[in-house]
Amino acid sequence: MGLFLLALALIMYGLITRDKIGSVIIGVVPVVGLFLYFELSSIISGEFISMGILAYFGILAILAGMEGYFASIKEIQYNILAICCFLF
């Protein structure tokens, strides 16, 4: 539910501010922070993160950055692309 709200807030931020760089940063930083939280907690417990988890969070970060970038562009086709990134 939290990632759903984060992605929705990212679209709203991009649509309201039209700040391309800020929208990408707002999209990528929370996903990277979530990954670091999971990685640090797994290292403390003595386990290591697999490549599948690294790939999953990498794809999430890329999609969040693209979503923010597309939402910040004023044209409707880019806003539709942002919604498609949101749905993934």
N, CA, C and O of each residue as an XYZ file, in Angstrom:
352
protein
N       0.822     -1.189      0.000
C       0.000      0.000      0.000
C       0.869      1.257      0.000
O       0.525      2.261     -0.623
N       2.003      1.189      0.707
C       2.891      2.340      0.786
C       3.514      2.679     -0.555
O       3.627      3.855     -0.900
N       3.924      1.664     -1.324
C       4.492      1.929     -2.642
C       3.441      2.473     -3.596
O       3.752      3.275     -4.477
N       2.190      2.034     -3.421
C       1.094      2.555     -4.241
C       0.914      4.050     -3.987
O       0.783      4.830     -4.931
N       0.908      4.447     -2.725
C       0.746      5.860     -2.394
C       1.960      6.680     -2.821
O       1.824      7.832     -3.232
N       3.144      6.082     -2.722
C       4.350      6.774     -3.156
C       4.298      7.047     -4.658
O       4.630      8.147     -5.099
N       3.886      6.063     -5.435
C       3.802      6.238     -6.884
C       2.722      7.253     -7.259
O       2.905      8.039     -8.188
N       1.620      7.238     -6.551
C       0.551      8.206     -6.819
C       0.995      9.623     -6.452
O       0.697     10.574     -7.176
N       1.697      9.765     -5.343
C       2.211     11.076     -4.936
C       3.248     11.582     -5.938
O       3.364     12.786     -6.166
N       3.983     10.675     -6.521
C       4.988     11.057     -7.508
C       4.340     11.635     -8.759
O       4.827     12.621     -9.311
N       3.253     11.033     -9.207
C       2.529     11.574    -10.364
C       1.961     12.950    -10.030
O       2.041     13.872    -10.841
N       1.400     13.084     -8.859
C       0.821     14.384     -8.471
C       1.920     15.458     -8.383
O       1.714     16.589     -8.822
N       3.077     15.108     -7.820
C       4.178     16.066     -7.721
C       4.639     16.507     -9.107
O       4.864     17.694     -9.341
N       4.778     15.552    -10.023
C       5.204     15.893    -11.373
C       4.198     16.752    -12.101
O       4.571     17.681    -12.818
N       2.917     16.450    -11.923
C       1.879     17.229    -12.606
C       1.776     18.645    -12.061
O       1.535     19.587    -12.817
N       1.957     18.801    -10.758
C       1.796     20.118    -10.143
C       3.026     21.002    -10.356
O       2.887     22.165    -10.738
N       4.213     20.476    -10.119
C       5.416     21.316    -10.156
C       6.057     21.424    -11.528
O       6.687     22.437    -11.834
N       5.910     20.395    -12.368
C       6.549     20.330    -13.695
C       8.070     20.380    -13.595
O       8.737     20.785    -14.548
N       8.623     19.976    -12.464
C      10.064     19.946    -12.235
C      10.589     18.568    -12.615
O      10.339     17.594    -11.905
N      11.318     18.473    -13.731
C      11.763     17.177    -14.237
C      12.794     16.530    -13.320
O      12.659     15.360    -12.965
N      13.803     17.267    -12.943
C      14.872     16.695    -12.118
C      14.354     16.359    -10.727
O      14.684     15.305    -10.183
N      13.557     17.229    -10.152
C      12.990     16.966     -8.829
C      12.067     15.765     -8.826
O      12.039     15.004     -7.858
N      11.311     15.586     -9.897
C      10.404     14.439     -9.976
C      11.166     13.124    -10.062
O      10.771     12.128     -9.456
N      12.248     13.126    -10.810
C      13.068     11.911    -10.894
C      13.697     11.605     -9.540
O      13.713     10.454     -9.104
N      14.210     12.626     -8.883
C      14.841     12.421     -7.570
C      13.821     11.939     -6.548
O      14.108     11.030     -5.769
N      12.631     12.540     -6.541
C      11.587     12.129     -5.599
C      11.159     10.697     -5.872
O      10.727     10.004     -4.952
N      11.268     10.240     -7.103
C      10.896      8.864     -7.419
C      11.959      7.856     -7.050
O      11.636      6.775     -6.559
N      13.214      8.181     -7.274
C      14.290      7.214     -7.097
C      14.745      7.097     -5.643
O      15.007      5.992     -5.169
N      14.842      8.204     -4.939
C      15.405      8.201     -3.588
C      14.632      7.300     -2.606
O      15.278      6.552     -1.872
N      13.309      7.325     -2.550
C      12.624      6.428     -1.602
C      12.816      4.946     -1.918
O      12.897      4.126     -1.003
N      12.888      4.598     -3.197
C      13.091      3.195     -3.564
C      14.497      2.753     -3.169
O      14.676      1.652     -2.648
N      15.479      3.590     -3.410
C      16.852      3.268     -3.008
C      16.958      3.203     -1.485
O      17.654      2.342     -0.947
N      16.273      4.107     -0.793
C      16.265      4.068      0.671
C      15.626      2.795      1.210
O      16.101      2.226      2.192
N      14.563      2.354      0.576
C      13.916      1.106      0.978
C      14.834     -0.078      0.744
O      14.900     -0.986      1.573
N      15.549     -0.079     -0.384
C      16.505     -1.149     -0.662
C      17.625     -1.167      0.371
O      18.002     -2.230      0.866
N      18.159      0.016      0.696
C      19.233      0.079      1.687
C      18.753     -0.387      3.060
O      19.507     -1.015      3.802
N      17.511     -0.083      3.394
C      16.955     -0.560      4.658
C      16.930     -2.084      4.694
O      17.337     -2.692      5.685
N      16.455     -2.696      3.619
C      16.408     -4.152      3.574
C      17.802     -4.765      3.546
O      18.036     -5.798      4.174
N      18.731     -4.140      2.824
C      20.080     -4.678      2.751
C      20.785     -4.578      4.099
O      21.436     -5.532      4.524
N      20.666     -3.446      4.772
C      21.322     -3.304      6.072
C      20.720     -4.245      7.110
O      21.446     -4.798      7.937
N      19.406     -4.434      7.078
C      18.796     -5.347      8.044
C      19.173     -6.791      7.749
O      19.276     -7.594      8.677
N      19.382     -7.144      6.489
C      19.778     -8.521      6.182
C      21.246     -8.760      6.522
O      21.605     -9.859      6.945
N      22.098     -7.759      6.348
C      23.510     -7.913      6.706
C      23.651     -8.051      8.213
O      24.472     -8.836      8.687
N      22.867     -7.304      8.968
C      22.912     -7.402     10.426
C      22.471     -8.787     10.883
O      23.024     -9.331     11.839
N      21.476     -9.361     10.202
C      21.007    -10.697     10.589
C      21.901    -11.805     10.058
O      21.696    -12.965     10.415
N      22.883    -11.496      9.220
C      23.825    -12.487      8.737
C      23.475    -13.075      7.383
O      24.152    -13.997      6.928
N      22.447    -12.576      6.729
C      22.073    -13.060      5.405
C      22.491    -12.029      4.362
O      22.733    -10.864      4.676
N      22.569    -12.480      3.135
C      22.923    -11.574      2.050
C      21.795    -11.517      1.032
O      21.048    -12.480      0.859
N      21.683    -10.394      0.371
C      20.610    -10.188     -0.600
C      20.996    -10.841     -1.921
O      22.141    -10.736     -2.363
N      20.045    -11.510     -2.544
C      20.305    -12.175     -3.811
C      20.242    -11.169     -4.956
O      19.801    -10.032     -4.785
N      20.687    -11.606     -6.110
C      20.657    -10.758     -7.289
C      19.227    -10.474     -7.741
O      18.966     -9.438     -8.352
N      18.307    -11.379     -7.447
C      16.910    -11.157     -7.809
C      16.331     -9.956     -7.087
O      15.601     -9.164     -7.684
N      16.646     -9.813     -5.813
C      16.153     -8.665     -5.044
C      16.800     -7.377     -5.532
O      16.148     -6.336     -5.611
N      18.086     -7.455     -5.859
C      18.779     -6.284     -6.391
C      18.165     -5.854     -7.725
O      17.967     -4.662     -7.961
N      17.865     -6.813     -8.591
C      17.240     -6.510     -9.879
C      15.836     -5.938     -9.679
O      15.441     -5.010    -10.385
N      15.078     -6.486     -8.721
C      13.722     -6.004     -8.455
C      13.729     -4.545     -8.031
O      12.964     -3.741     -8.563
N      14.585     -4.196     -7.078
C      14.634     -2.810     -6.616
C      15.233     -1.891     -7.682
O      14.882     -0.712     -7.744
N      16.134     -2.413     -8.520
C      16.660     -1.617     -9.624
C      15.583     -1.266    -10.631
O      15.505     -0.130    -11.100
N      14.751     -2.247    -10.964
C      13.649     -1.991    -11.894
C      12.645     -1.025    -11.279
O      12.127     -0.149    -11.973
N      12.361     -1.172     -9.977
C      11.447     -0.237     -9.315
C      11.992      1.191     -9.343
O      11.239      2.141     -9.558
N      13.290      1.343     -9.129
C      13.897      2.676     -9.133
C      13.832      3.285    -10.535
O      13.544      4.473    -10.682
N      14.098      2.480    -11.560
C      14.039      2.982    -12.931
C      12.608      3.385    -13.291
O      12.389      4.446    -13.876
N      11.638      2.542    -12.944
C      10.237      2.868    -13.234
C       9.785      4.125    -12.491
O       9.056      4.946    -13.047
N      10.212      4.276    -11.248
C       9.830      5.467    -10.480
C      10.452      6.721    -11.082
O       9.801      7.764    -11.141
N      11.685      6.636    -11.523
C      12.313      7.786    -12.168
C      11.634      8.146    -13.475
O      11.410      9.323    -13.757
N      11.302      7.131    -14.282
C      10.599      7.391    -15.541
C       9.208      7.952    -15.291
O       8.742      8.831    -16.017
N       8.553      7.440    -14.265
C       7.216      7.937    -13.931
C       7.252      9.411    -13.566
O       6.417     10.189    -14.026
N       8.207      9.794    -12.747
C       8.333     11.196    -12.368
C       8.683     12.083    -13.546
O       8.148     13.183    -13.685
N       9.581     11.605    -14.394
C       9.970     12.392    -15.563
C       8.800     12.580    -16.515
O       8.534     13.694    -16.965
N       8.103     11.495    -16.821
C       6.973     11.583    -17.745
C       5.829     12.414    -17.169
O       5.138     13.108    -17.915
N       5.619     12.354    -15.867
C       4.533     13.139    -15.263
C       4.837     14.629    -15.289
O       3.916     15.446    -15.257
N       6.108     14.996    -15.347
C       6.463     16.416    -15.310
C       6.391     17.088    -16.683
O       6.509     18.309    -16.781
N       6.198     16.301    -17.737
C       6.074     16.879    -19.082
C       4.605     17.225    -19.334
O       3.714     16.459    -18.966
N       4.354     18.365    -19.955
C       2.986     18.891    -20.074
C       2.117     18.176    -21.107
O       0.904     18.388    -21.116
N       2.678     17.350    -21.967
C       1.896     16.727    -23.028
C       1.166     15.487    -22.507
O       1.669     14.774    -21.639
N      -0.015     15.247    -23.047
C      -0.888     14.189    -22.537
C      -0.318     12.795    -22.790
O      -0.518     11.902    -21.967
N       0.390     12.582    -23.909
C       0.925     11.249    -24.174
C       1.989     10.864    -23.155
O       2.119      9.686    -22.819
N       2.746     11.826    -22.661
C       3.732     11.535    -21.628
C       3.055     11.265    -20.279
O       3.531     10.448    -19.490
N       1.953     11.952    -20.027
C       1.203     11.673    -18.797
C       0.597     10.275    -18.834
O       0.508      9.618    -17.797
N       0.182      9.814    -20.001
C      -0.309      8.446    -20.127
C       0.818      7.456    -19.891
O       0.603      6.418    -19.265
N       2.017      7.755    -20.380
C       3.186      6.895    -20.101
C       3.497      6.850    -18.606
O       3.891      5.805    -18.087
N       3.324      7.971    -17.912
C       3.545      7.999    -16.470
C       2.536      7.103    -15.754
O       2.885      6.415    -14.794
N       1.306      7.112    -16.211
C       0.284      6.243    -15.611
C       0.597      4.780    -15.891
O       0.371      3.925    -15.035
N       1.120      4.478    -17.091
C       1.524      3.099    -17.390
C       2.663      2.644    -16.481
O       2.663      1.506    -16.011
N       3.628      3.518    -16.231
C       4.718      3.192    -15.300
C       4.167      2.990    -13.899
O       4.651      2.135    -13.156
N       3.154      3.776    -13.532
C       2.508      3.645    -12.227
C       1.841      2.272    -12.097
O       1.903      1.645    -11.039
N       1.210      1.814    -13.168
C       0.507      0.532    -13.111
C       1.468     -0.652    -12.994
O       1.122     -1.669    -12.393
N       2.665     -0.530    -13.560
C       3.640     -1.603    -13.407
C       4.142     -1.638    -11.993
O       4.977     -2.477    -11.655
